Amino acid sequence: MNEQARLIYTTRMPVRWGDMDAYGHVNNTVYFRYFEQTRVEWLEQMGCRVSPEEPIGPVIINAACTFFAPVNYPATVVIKMYAGEPGRSSVMTWYELFVEGEDRVYCEGSAKTVWMDMRTGKSAPIPDVVRALMD
């Protein structure tokens, strides 16, 4: 994680039975859904509507995850979201995932988000309300 990253949001989510794979732990693809839901909750709490009807919206251009330990059902995960310095149209975010009640980091992730003009398909400036909450 970037040393200049700032904690901007924390959320909790239950692990669902269907999140598990044949090995009996949360499937690796589900962690990206946890991170996605964290981003959407953060944006919505700021009053930013995440919808295909909006003329400008966030899209992910790069995402990664490093797994340290498996998460099993039943559990509640805690996801901490951090943000770097925003650019004109993009911001880098990082994630730490814990199991509630434990200090161990189960995985770390990252995603680069770009705001896009949905009509033109080109990048657009980060909305002022979003920028203000990251500064």
Secondary structure as UniProt FT lines:
FT   TURN            3..4
FT   STRAND          6..14
FT   HELIX           17..19
FT   TURN            22..23
FT   HELIX           28..45
FT   TURN            46..47
FT   TURN            52..53
FT   STRAND          56..67
FT   STRAND          76..83
FT   STRAND          90..99
FT   TURN            100..101
FT   STRAND          105..117
FT   TURN            118..121
FT   STRAND          122..123
FT   HELIX           128..134
//
